Amino acid sequence: MKQLLFSKAELLDELGVAENTLRTLIDQRGFPRPRKMGAKLFWLIAEVADWLQSCPAAWCGSSEDGVNSV
């Protein structure tokens, strides 16, 4: 069966960001909020993928001229 969820640890690893950065993305950049099952937080992979598809070029690491923005 295909994986549908990211745990917090998996998401941080997949995005290559720290927990503080993840919180900032959620609070200021419209990143999907976690779902809660019991005491565990998780993210739907489809929601994360949709956000990444629509994210600004600077976050995605590309721009039209091929130079990464900061």
mmCIF file of the N, C-alpha and C atoms, coordinates in Angstrom:
data_MODEL
# 
_entry.id   MODEL 
# 
loop_
_atom_site.group_PDB 
_atom_site.id 
_atom_site.type_symbol 
_atom_site.label_atom_id 
_atom_site.label_alt_id 
_atom_site.label_comp_id 
_atom_site.label_asym_id 
_atom_site.label_entity_id 
_atom_site.label_seq_id 
_atom_site.pdbx_PDB_ins_code 
_atom_site.Cartn_x 
_atom_site.Cartn_y 
_atom_site.Cartn_z 
_atom_site.occupancy 
_atom_site.B_iso_or_equiv 
_atom_site.pdbx_formal_charge 
_atom_site.auth_seq_id 
_atom_site.auth_comp_id 
_atom_site.auth_asym_id 
_atom_site.auth_atom_id 
_atom_site.pdbx_PDB_model_num 
ATOM 1   N N  . MET A 1 1  ? 0.841  -1.189 0.000   1.00 0.00 ? 1  MET A N  1 
ATOM 2   C CA . MET A 1 1  ? 0.000  0.000  0.000   1.00 0.00 ? 1  MET A CA 1 
ATOM 3   C C  . MET A 1 1  ? 0.881  1.244  0.000   1.00 0.00 ? 1  MET A C  1 
ATOM 4   N N  . LYS A 1 2  ? 0.461  2.231  -0.768  1.00 0.00 ? 2  LYS A N  1 
ATOM 5   C CA . LYS A 1 2  ? 1.200  3.468  -0.881  1.00 0.00 ? 2  LYS A CA 1 
ATOM 6   C C  . LYS A 1 2  ? 1.046  4.301  0.399   1.00 0.00 ? 2  LYS A C  1 
ATOM 7   N N  . GLN A 1 3  ? 2.130  4.935  0.836   1.00 0.00 ? 3  GLN A N  1 
ATOM 8   C CA . GLN A 1 3  ? 2.093  5.761  2.042   1.00 0.00 ? 3  GLN A CA 1 
ATOM 9   C C  . GLN A 1 3  ? 1.287  7.028  1.775   1.00 0.00 ? 3  GLN A C  1 
ATOM 10  N N  . LEU A 1 4  ? 0.379  7.359  2.675   1.00 0.00 ? 4  LEU A N  1 
ATOM 11  C CA . LEU A 1 4  ? -0.482 8.530  2.529   1.00 0.00 ? 4  LEU A CA 1 
ATOM 12  C C  . LEU A 1 4  ? -0.156 9.634  3.522   1.00 0.00 ? 4  LEU A C  1 
ATOM 13  N N  . LEU A 1 5  ? 0.627  9.309  4.553   1.00 0.00 ? 5  LEU A N  1 
ATOM 14  C CA . LEU A 1 5  ? 0.885  10.232 5.650   1.00 0.00 ? 5  LEU A CA 1 
ATOM 15  C C  . LEU A 1 5  ? 2.374  10.425 5.888   1.00 0.00 ? 5  LEU A C  1 
ATOM 16  N N  . PHE A 1 6  ? 2.726  11.617 6.363   1.00 0.00 ? 6  PHE A N  1 
ATOM 17  C CA . PHE A 1 6  ? 4.063  11.903 6.876   1.00 0.00 ? 6  PHE A CA 1 
ATOM 18  C C  . PHE A 1 6  ? 3.943  12.116 8.372   1.00 0.00 ? 6  PHE A C  1 
ATOM 19  N N  . SER A 1 7  ? 4.791  11.470 9.161   1.00 0.00 ? 7  SER A N  1 
ATOM 20  C CA . SER A 1 7  ? 4.942  11.860 10.560  1.00 0.00 ? 7  SER A CA 1 
ATOM 21  C C  . SER A 1 7  ? 5.752  13.153 10.571  1.00 0.00 ? 7  SER A C  1 
ATOM 22  N N  . LYS A 1 8  ? 5.837  13.812 11.716  1.00 0.00 ? 8  LYS A N  1 
ATOM 23  C CA . LYS A 1 8  ? 6.632  15.036 11.798  1.00 0.00 ? 8  LYS A CA 1 
ATOM 24  C C  . LYS A 1 8  ? 8.085  14.768 11.418  1.00 0.00 ? 8  LYS A C  1 
ATOM 25  N N  . ALA A 1 9  ? 8.653  13.681 11.937  1.00 0.00 ? 9  ALA A N  1 
ATOM 26  C CA . ALA A 1 9  ? 10.045 13.353 11.636  1.00 0.00 ? 9  ALA A CA 1 
ATOM 27  C C  . ALA A 1 9  ? 10.252 13.110 10.144  1.00 0.00 ? 9  ALA A C  1 
ATOM 28  N N  . GLU A 1 10 ? 9.322  12.384 9.531   1.00 0.00 ? 10 GLU A N  1 
ATOM 29  C CA . GLU A 1 10 ? 9.420  12.113 8.090   1.00 0.00 ? 10 GLU A CA 1 
ATOM 30  C C  . GLU A 1 10 ? 9.305  13.398 7.279   1.00 0.00 ? 10 GLU A C  1 
ATOM 31  N N  . LEU A 1 11 ? 8.386  14.279 7.674   1.00 0.00 ? 11 LEU A N  1 
ATOM 32  C CA . LEU A 1 11 ? 8.189  15.535 6.958   1.00 0.00 ? 11 LEU A CA 1 
ATOM 33  C C  . LEU A 1 11 ? 9.421  16.430 7.060   1.00 0.00 ? 11 LEU A C  1 
ATOM 34  N N  . LEU A 1 12 ? 9.959  16.559 8.266   1.00 0.00 ? 12 LEU A N  1 
ATOM 35  C CA . LEU A 1 12 ? 11.157 17.373 8.443   1.00 0.00 ? 12 LEU A CA 1 
ATOM 36  C C  . LEU A 1 12 ? 12.307 16.841 7.608   1.00 0.00 ? 12 LEU A C  1 
ATOM 37  N N  . ASP A 1 13 ? 12.460 15.528 7.577   1.00 0.00 ? 13 ASP A N  1 
ATOM 38  C CA . ASP A 1 13 ? 13.519 14.906 6.786   1.00 0.00 ? 13 ASP A CA 1 
ATOM 39  C C  . ASP A 1 13 ? 13.279 15.123 5.292   1.00 0.00 ? 13 ASP A C  1 
ATOM 40  N N  . GLU A 1 14 ? 12.055 14.932 4.851   1.00 0.00 ? 14 GLU A N  1 
ATOM 41  C CA . GLU A 1 14 ? 11.716 15.071 3.431   1.00 0.00 ? 14 GLU A CA 1 
ATOM 42  C C  . GLU A 1 14 ? 11.936 16.497 2.937   1.00 0.00 ? 14 GLU A C  1 
ATOM 43  N N  . LEU A 1 15 ? 11.546 17.484 3.758   1.00 0.00 ? 15 LEU A N  1 
ATOM 44  C CA . LEU A 1 15 ? 11.712 18.887 3.378   1.00 0.00 ? 15 LEU A CA 1 
ATOM 45  C C  . LEU A 1 15 ? 13.120 19.404 3.647   1.00 0.00 ? 15 LEU A C  1 
ATOM 46  N N  . GLY A 1 16 ? 13.849 18.737 4.533   1.00 0.00 ? 16 GLY A N  1 
ATOM 47  C CA . GLY A 1 16 ? 15.194 19.183 4.880   1.00 0.00 ? 16 GLY A CA 1 
ATOM 48  C C  . GLY A 1 16 ? 15.182 20.474 5.681   1.00 0.00 ? 16 GLY A C  1 
ATOM 49  N N  . VAL A 1 17 ? 14.197 20.607 6.579   1.00 0.00 ? 17 VAL A N  1 
ATOM 50  C CA . VAL A 1 17 ? 14.091 21.820 7.399   1.00 0.00 ? 17 VAL A CA 1 
ATOM 51  C C  . VAL A 1 17 ? 14.048 21.442 8.875   1.00 0.00 ? 17 VAL A C  1 
ATOM 52  N N  . ALA A 1 18 ? 14.283 22.434 9.717   1.00 0.00 ? 18 ALA A N  1 
ATOM 53  C CA . ALA A 1 18 ? 14.185 22.258 11.165  1.00 0.00 ? 18 ALA A CA 1 
ATOM 54  C C  . ALA A 1 18 ? 12.743 22.485 11.606  1.00 0.00 ? 18 ALA A C  1 
ATOM 55  N N  . GLU A 1 19 ? 12.425 22.053 12.814  1.00 0.00 ? 19 GLU A N  1 
ATOM 56  C CA . GLU A 1 19 ? 11.071 22.201 13.344  1.00 0.00 ? 19 GLU A CA 1 
ATOM 57  C C  . GLU A 1 19 ? 10.627 23.664 13.398  1.00 0.00 ? 19 GLU A C  1 
ATOM 58  N N  . ASN A 1 20 ? 11.533 24.574 13.749  1.00 0.00 ? 20 ASN A N  1 
ATOM 59  C CA . ASN A 1 20 ? 11.196 26.001 13.788  1.00 0.00 ? 20 ASN A CA 1 
ATOM 60  C C  . ASN A 1 20 ? 10.802 26.511 12.406  1.00 0.00 ? 20 ASN A C  1 
ATOM 61  N N  . THR A 1 21 ? 11.498 26.046 11.384  1.00 0.00 ? 21 THR A N  1 
ATOM 62  C CA . THR A 1 21 ? 11.171 26.443 10.016  1.00 0.00 ? 21 THR A CA 1 
ATOM 63  C C  . THR A 1 21 ? 9.807  25.911 9.623   1.00 0.00 ? 21 THR A C  1 
ATOM 64  N N  . LEU A 1 22 ? 9.514  24.691 10.011  1.00 0.00 ? 22 LEU A N  1 
ATOM 65  C CA . LEU A 1 22 ? 8.204  24.113 9.718   1.00 0.00 ? 22 LEU A CA 1 
ATOM 66  C C  . LEU A 1 22 ? 7.101  24.957 10.363  1.00 0.00 ? 22 LEU A C  1 
ATOM 67  N N  . ARG A 1 23 ? 7.305  25.356 11.617  1.00 0.00 ? 23 ARG A N  1 
ATOM 68  C CA . ARG A 1 23 ? 6.306  26.196 12.296  1.00 0.00 ? 23 ARG A CA 1 
ATOM 69  C C  . ARG A 1 23 ? 6.108  27.520 11.563  1.00 0.00 ? 23 ARG A C  1 
ATOM 70  N N  . THR A 1 24 ? 7.200  28.108 11.100  1.00 0.00 ? 24 THR A N  1 
ATOM 71  C CA . THR A 1 24 ? 7.118  29.360 10.348  1.00 0.00 ? 24 THR A CA 1 
ATOM 72  C C  . THR A 1 24 ? 6.357  29.159 9.041   1.00 0.00 ? 24 THR A C  1 
ATOM 73  N N  . LEU A 1 25 ? 6.628  28.077 8.353   1.00 0.00 ? 25 LEU A N  1 
ATOM 74  C CA . LEU A 1 25 ? 5.913  27.789 7.107   1.00 0.00 ? 25 LEU A CA 1 
ATOM 75  C C  . LEU A 1 25 ? 4.409  27.667 7.349   1.00 0.00 ? 25 LEU A C  1 
ATOM 76  N N  . ILE A 1 26 ? 4.047  27.011 8.426   1.00 0.00 ? 26 ILE A N  1 
ATOM 77  C CA . ILE A 1 26 ? 2.629  26.839 8.760   1.00 0.00 ? 26 ILE A CA 1 
ATOM 78  C C  . ILE A 1 26 ? 2.007  28.188 9.121   1.00 0.00 ? 26 ILE A C  1 
ATOM 79  N N  . ASP A 1 27 ? 2.681  28.955 9.973   1.00 0.00 ? 27 ASP A N  1 
ATOM 80  C CA . ASP A 1 27 ? 2.125  30.212 10.476  1.00 0.00 ? 27 ASP A CA 1 
ATOM 81  C C  . ASP A 1 27 ? 2.129  31.345 9.450   1.00 0.00 ? 27 ASP A C  1 
ATOM 82  N N  . GLN A 1 28 ? 3.147  31.377 8.562   1.00 0.00 ? 28 GLN A N  1 
ATOM 83  C CA . GLN A 1 28 ? 3.317  32.543 7.694   1.00 0.00 ? 28 GLN A CA 1 
ATOM 84  C C  . GLN A 1 28 ? 3.232  32.241 6.204   1.00 0.00 ? 28 GLN A C  1 
ATOM 85  N N  . ARG A 1 29 ? 3.338  30.989 5.813   1.00 0.00 ? 29 ARG A N  1 
ATOM 86  C CA . ARG A 1 29 ? 3.424  30.671 4.384   1.00 0.00 ? 29 ARG A CA 1 
ATOM 87  C C  . ARG A 1 29 ? 2.305  29.775 3.874   1.00 0.00 ? 29 ARG A C  1 
ATOM 88  N N  . GLY A 1 30 ? 1.319  29.508 4.712   1.00 0.00 ? 30 GLY A N  1 
ATOM 89  C CA . GLY A 1 30 ? 0.188  28.717 4.252   1.00 0.00 ? 30 GLY A CA 1 
ATOM 90  C C  . GLY A 1 30 ? 0.444  27.225 4.113   1.00 0.00 ? 30 GLY A C  1 
ATOM 91  N N  . PHE A 1 31 ? 1.520  26.745 4.740   1.00 0.00 ? 31 PHE A N  1 
ATOM 92  C CA . PHE A 1 31 ? 1.804  25.312 4.695   1.00 0.00 ? 31 PHE A CA 1 
ATOM 93  C C  . PHE A 1 31 ? 0.677  24.566 5.410   1.00 0.00 ? 31 PHE A C  1 
ATOM 94  N N  . PRO A 1 32 ? 0.305  23.387 4.923   1.00 0.00 ? 32 PRO A N  1 
ATOM 95  C CA . PRO A 1 32 ? -0.799 22.639 5.562   1.00 0.00 ? 32 PRO A CA 1 
ATOM 96  C C  . PRO A 1 32 ? -0.556 22.403 7.049   1.00 0.00 ? 32 PRO A C  1 
ATOM 97  N N  . ARG A 1 33 ? -1.607 22.571 7.809   1.00 0.00 ? 33 ARG A N  1 
ATOM 98  C CA . ARG A 1 33 ? -1.536 22.298 9.254   1.00 0.00 ? 33 ARG A CA 1 
ATOM 99  C C  . ARG A 1 33 ? -1.581 20.789 9.473   1.00 0.00 ? 33 ARG A C  1 
ATOM 100 N N  . PRO A 1 34 ? -0.968 20.335 10.551  1.00 0.00 ? 34 PRO A N  1 
ATOM 101 C CA . PRO A 1 34 ? -0.985 18.887 10.823  1.00 0.00 ? 34 PRO A CA 1 
ATOM 102 C C  . PRO A 1 34 ? -2.364 18.413 11.256  1.00 0.00 ? 34 PRO A C  1 
ATOM 103 N N  . ARG A 1 35 ? -2.596 17.151 11.042  1.00 0.00 ? 35 ARG A N  1 
ATOM 104 C CA . ARG A 1 35 ? -3.781 16.467 11.566  1.00 0.00 ? 35 ARG A CA 1 
ATOM 105 C C  . ARG A 1 35 ? -3.330 15.783 12.845  1.00 0.00 ? 35 ARG A C  1 
ATOM 106 N N  . LYS A 1 36 ? -4.271 15.452 13.699  1.00 0.00 ? 36 LYS A N  1 
ATOM 107 C CA . LYS A 1 36 ? -3.921 14.820 14.963  1.00 0.00 ? 36 LYS A CA 1 
ATOM 108 C C  . LYS A 1 36 ? -4.671 13.505 15.085  1.00 0.00 ? 36 LYS A C  1 
ATOM 109 N N  . MET A 1 37 ? -3.931 12.470 15.441  1.00 0.00 ? 37 MET A N  1 
ATOM 110 C CA . MET A 1 37 ? -4.520 11.162 15.718  1.00 0.00 ? 37 MET A CA 1 
ATOM 111 C C  . MET A 1 37 ? -3.969 10.736 17.073  1.00 0.00 ? 37 MET A C  1 
ATOM 112 N N  . GLY A 1 38 ? -4.812 10.801 18.094  1.00 0.00 ? 38 GLY A N  1 
ATOM 113 C CA . GLY A 1 38 ? -4.323 10.566 19.445  1.00 0.00 ? 38 GLY A CA 1 
ATOM 114 C C  . GLY A 1 38 ? -3.372 11.693 19.804  1.00 0.00 ? 38 GLY A C  1 
ATOM 115 N N  . ALA A 1 39 ? -2.175 11.336 20.241  1.00 0.00 ? 39 ALA A N  1 
ATOM 116 C CA . ALA A 1 39 ? -1.170 12.329 20.602  1.00 0.00 ? 39 ALA A CA 1 
ATOM 117 C C  . ALA A 1 39 ? -0.217 12.627 19.442  1.00 0.00 ? 39 ALA A C  1 
ATOM 118 N N  . LYS A 1 40 ? -0.360 11.936 18.326  1.00 0.00 ? 40 LYS A N  1 
ATOM 119 C CA . LYS A 1 40 ? 0.575  12.078 17.200  1.00 0.00 ? 40 LYS A CA 1 
ATOM 120 C C  . LYS A 1 40 ? 0.064  13.063 16.163  1.00 0.00 ? 40 LYS A C  1 
ATOM 121 N N  . LEU A 1 41 ? 1.010  13.825 15.609  1.00 0.00 ? 41 LEU A N  1 
ATOM 122 C CA . LEU A 1 41 ? 0.719  14.729 14.511  1.00 0.00 ? 41 LEU A CA 1 
ATOM 123 C C  . LEU A 1 41 ? 1.148  14.077 13.209  1.00 0.00 ? 41 LEU A C  1 
ATOM 124 N N  . PHE A 1 42 ? 0.376  14.330 12.163  1.00 0.00 ? 42 PHE A N  1 
ATOM 125 C CA . PHE A 1 42 ? 0.767  13.829 10.849  1.00 0.00 ? 42 PHE A CA 1 
ATOM 126 C C  . PHE A 1 42 ? 0.236  14.759 9.770   1.00 0.00 ? 42 PHE A C  1 
ATOM 127 N N  . TRP A 1 43 ? 0.836  14.673 8.579   1.00 0.00 ? 43 TRP A N  1 
ATOM 128 C CA . TRP A 1 43 ? 0.447  15.486 7.436   1.00 0.00 ? 43 TRP A CA 1 
ATOM 129 C C  . TRP A 1 43 ? 0.059  14.562 6.296   1.00 0.00 ? 43 TRP A C  1 
ATOM 130 N N  . LEU A 1 44 ? -0.963 14.948 5.552   1.00 0.00 ? 44 LEU A N  1 
ATOM 131 C CA . LEU A 1 44 ? -1.346 14.201 4.366   1.00 0.00 ? 44 LEU A CA 1 
ATOM 132 C C  . LEU A 1 44 ? -0.354 14.537 3.251   1.00 0.00 ? 44 LEU A C  1 
ATOM 133 N N  . ILE A 1 45 ? 0.237  13.518 2.664   1.00 0.00 ? 45 ILE A N  1 
ATOM 134 C CA . ILE A 1 45 ? 1.229  13.726 1.613   1.00 0.00 ? 45 ILE A CA 1 
ATOM 135 C C  . ILE A 1 45 ? 0.636  14.533 0.464   1.00 0.00 ? 45 ILE A C  1 
ATOM 136 N N  . ALA A 1 46 ? -0.614 14.267 0.111   1.00 0.00 ? 46 ALA A N  1 
ATOM 137 C CA . ALA A 1 46 ? -1.255 14.989 -0.994  1.00 0.00 ? 46 ALA A CA 1 
ATOM 138 C C  . ALA A 1 46 ? -1.331 16.489 -0.721  1.00 0.00 ? 46 ALA A C  1 
ATOM 139 N N  . GLU A 1 47 ? -1.634 16.877 0.527   1.00 0.00 ? 47 GLU A N  1 
ATOM 140 C CA . GLU A 1 47 ? -1.697 18.295 0.871   1.00 0.00 ? 47 GLU A CA 1 
ATOM 141 C C  . GLU A 1 47 ? -0.321 18.951 0.805   1.00 0.00 ? 47 GLU A C  1 
ATOM 142 N N  . VAL A 1 48 ? 0.701  18.239 1.266   1.00 0.00 ? 48 VAL A N  1 
ATOM 143 C CA . VAL A 1 48 ? 2.070  18.762 1.204   1.00 0.00 ? 48 VAL A CA 1 
ATOM 144 C C  . VAL A 1 48 ? 2.491  18.920 -0.257  1.00 0.00 ? 48 VAL A C  1 
ATOM 145 N N  . ALA A 1 49 ? 2.200  17.918 -1.084  1.00 0.00 ? 49 ALA A N  1 
ATOM 146 C CA . ALA A 1 49 ? 2.558  17.969 -2.504  1.00 0.00 ? 49 ALA A CA 1 
ATOM 147 C C  . ALA A 1 49 ? 1.850  19.126 -3.200  1.00 0.00 ? 49 ALA A C  1 
ATOM 148 N N  . ASP A 1 50 ? 0.570  19.340 -2.889  1.00 0.00 ? 50 ASP A N  1 
ATOM 149 C CA . ASP A 1 50 ? -0.171 20.456 -3.478  1.00 0.00 ? 50 ASP A CA 1 
ATOM 150 C C  . ASP A 1 50 ? 0.450  21.791 -3.094  1.00 0.00 ? 50 ASP A C  1 
ATOM 151 N N  . TRP A 1 51 ? 0.843  21.927 -1.821  1.00 0.00 ? 51 TRP A N  1 
ATOM 152 C CA . TRP A 1 51 ? 1.459  23.176 -1.373  1.00 0.00 ? 51 TRP A CA 1 
ATOM 153 C C  . TRP A 1 51 ? 2.782  23.394 -2.101  1.00 0.00 ? 51 TRP A C  1 
ATOM 154 N N  . LEU A 1 52 ? 3.585  22.341 -2.215  1.00 0.00 ? 52 LEU A N  1 
ATOM 155 C CA . LEU A 1 52 ? 4.871  22.465 -2.900  1.00 0.00 ? 52 LEU A CA 1 
ATOM 156 C C  . LEU A 1 52 ? 4.690  22.840 -4.365  1.00 0.00 ? 52 LEU A C  1 
ATOM 157 N N  . GLN A 1 53 ? 3.656  22.311 -5.008  1.00 0.00 ? 53 GLN A N  1 
ATOM 158 C CA . GLN A 1 53 ? 3.381  22.642 -6.406  1.00 0.00 ? 53 GLN A CA 1 
ATOM 159 C C  . GLN A 1 53 ? 3.057  24.130 -6.569  1.00 0.00 ? 53 GLN A C  1 
ATOM 160 N N  . SER A 1 54 ? 2.413  24.712 -5.567  1.00 0.00 ? 54 SER A N  1 
ATOM 161 C CA . SER A 1 54 ? 1.989  26.109 -5.670  1.00 0.00 ? 54 SER A CA 1 
ATOM 162 C C  . SER A 1 54 ? 2.906  27.069 -4.919  1.00 0.00 ? 54 SER A C  1 
ATOM 163 N N  . CYS A 1 55 ? 3.995  26.566 -4.360  1.00 0.00 ? 55 CYS A N  1 
ATOM 164 C CA . CYS A 1 55 ? 4.848  27.409 -3.524  1.00 0.00 ? 55 CYS A CA 1 
ATOM 165 C C  . CYS A 1 55 ? 5.639  28.404 -4.365  1.00 0.00 ? 55 CYS A C  1 
ATOM 166 N N  . PRO A 1 56 ? 6.104  29.484 -3.724  1.00 0.00 ? 56 PRO A N  1 
ATOM 167 C CA . PRO A 1 56 ? 6.918  30.469 -4.434  1.00 0.00 ? 56 PRO A CA 1 
ATOM 168 C C  . PRO A 1 56 ? 8.211  29.853 -4.944  1.00 0.00 ? 56 PRO A C  1 
ATOM 169 N N  . ALA A 1 57 ? 8.698  30.366 -6.052  1.00 0.00 ? 57 ALA A N  1 
ATOM 170 C CA . ALA A 1 57 ? 9.924  29.844 -6.662  1.00 0.00 ? 57 ALA A CA 1 
ATOM 171 C C  . ALA A 1 57 ? 11.101 29.897 -5.695  1.00 0.00 ? 57 ALA A C  1 
ATOM 172 N N  . ALA A 1 58 ? 11.165 30.911 -4.837  1.00 0.00 ? 58 ALA A N  1 
ATOM 173 C CA . ALA A 1 58 ? 12.289 31.028 -3.900  1.00 0.00 ? 58 ALA A CA 1 
ATOM 174 C C  . ALA A 1 58 ? 12.326 29.852 -2.937  1.00 0.00 ? 58 ALA A C  1 
ATOM 175 N N  . TRP A 1 59 ? 11.144 29.387 -2.488  1.00 0.00 ? 59 TRP A N  1 
ATOM 176 C CA . TRP A 1 59 ? 11.127 28.244 -1.577  1.00 0.00 ? 59 TRP A CA 1 
ATOM 177 C C  . TRP A 1 59 ? 11.471 26.970 -2.323  1.00 0.00 ? 59 TRP A C  1 
ATOM 178 N N  . CYS A 1 60 ? 10.966 26.826 -3.533  1.00 0.00 ? 60 CYS A N  1 
ATOM 179 C CA . CYS A 1 60 ? 11.162 25.599 -4.313  1.00 0.00 ? 60 CYS A CA 1 
ATOM 180 C C  . CYS A 1 60 ? 12.589 25.474 -4.833  1.00 0.00 ? 60 CYS A C  1 
ATOM 181 N N  . GLY A 1 61 ? 13.356 26.542 -4.733  1.00 0.00 ? 61 GLY A N  1 
ATOM 182 C CA . GLY A 1 61 ? 14.751 26.462 -5.136  1.00 0.00 ? 61 GLY A CA 1 
ATOM 183 C C  . GLY A 1 61 ? 14.978 26.694 -6.609  1.00 0.00 ? 61 GLY A C  1 
ATOM 184 N N  . SER A 1 62 ? 14.053 27.379 -7.282  1.00 0.00 ? 62 SER A N  1 
ATOM 185 C CA . SER A 1 62 ? 14.259 27.675 -8.686  1.00 0.00 ? 62 SER A CA 1 
ATOM 186 C C  . SER A 1 62 ? 13.665 29.034 -8.999  1.00 0.00 ? 62 SER A C  1 
ATOM 187 N N  . SER A 1 63 ? 14.125 29.584 -10.087 1.00 0.00 ? 63 SER A N  1 
ATOM 188 C CA . SER A 1 63 ? 13.552 30.825 -10.594 1.00 0.00 ? 63 SER A CA 1 
ATOM 189 C C  . SER A 1 63 ? 13.668 30.793 -12.106 1.00 0.00 ? 63 SER A C  1 
ATOM 190 N N  . GLU A 1 64 ? 13.060 31.739 -12.771 1.00 0.00 ? 64 GLU A N  1 
ATOM 191 C CA . GLU A 1 64 ? 13.052 31.722 -14.221 1.00 0.00 ? 64 GLU A CA 1 
ATOM 192 C C  . GLU A 1 64 ? 14.431 31.871 -14.815 1.00 0.00 ? 64 GLU A C  1 
ATOM 193 N N  . ASP A 1 65 ? 15.316 32.609 -14.168 1.00 0.00 ? 65 ASP A N  1 
ATOM 194 C CA . ASP A 1 65 ? 16.657 32.805 -14.731 1.00 0.00 ? 65 ASP A CA 1 
ATOM 195 C C  . ASP A 1 65 ? 17.636 31.728 -14.277 1.00 0.00 ? 65 ASP A C  1 
ATOM 196 N N  . GLY A 1 66 ? 17.147 30.759 -13.512 1.00 0.00 ? 66 GLY A N  1 
ATOM 197 C CA . GLY A 1 66 ? 17.997 29.653 -13.094 1.00 0.00 ? 66 GLY A CA 1 
ATOM 198 C C  . GLY A 1 66 ? 18.829 29.936 -11.867 1.00 0.00 ? 66 GLY A C  1 
ATOM 199 N N  . VAL A 1 67 ? 18.663 31.104 -11.264 1.00 0.00 ? 67 VAL A N  1 
ATOM 200 C CA . VAL A 1 67 ? 19.410 31.469 -10.066 1.00 0.00 ? 67 VAL A CA 1 
ATOM 201 C C  . VAL A 1 67 ? 18.497 31.316 -8.879  1.00 0.00 ? 67 VAL A C  1 
ATOM 202 N N  . ASN A 1 68 ? 18.965 30.642 -7.843  1.00 0.00 ? 68 ASN A N  1 
ATOM 203 C CA . ASN A 1 68 ? 18.170 30.470 -6.636  1.00 0.00 ? 68 ASN A CA 1 
ATOM 204 C C  . ASN A 1 68 ? 18.064 31.771 -5.871  1.00 0.00 ? 68 ASN A C  1 
ATOM 205 N N  . SER A 1 69 ? 16.847 32.102 -5.462  1.00 0.00 ? 69 SER A N  1 
ATOM 206 C CA . SER A 1 69 ? 16.607 33.309 -4.678  1.00 0.00 ? 69 SER A CA 1 
ATOM 207 C C  . SER A 1 69 ? 16.745 33.003 -3.208  1.00 0.00 ? 69 SER A C  1 
ATOM 208 N N  . VAL A 1 70 ? 17.042 34.032 -2.405  1.00 0.00 ? 70 VAL A N  1 
ATOM 209 C CA . VAL A 1 70 ? 17.101 33.870 -0.952  1.00 0.00 ? 70 VAL A CA 1 
ATOM 210 C C  . VAL A 1 70 ? 16.079 34.765 -0.322  1.00 0.00 ? 70 VAL A C  1 
# 
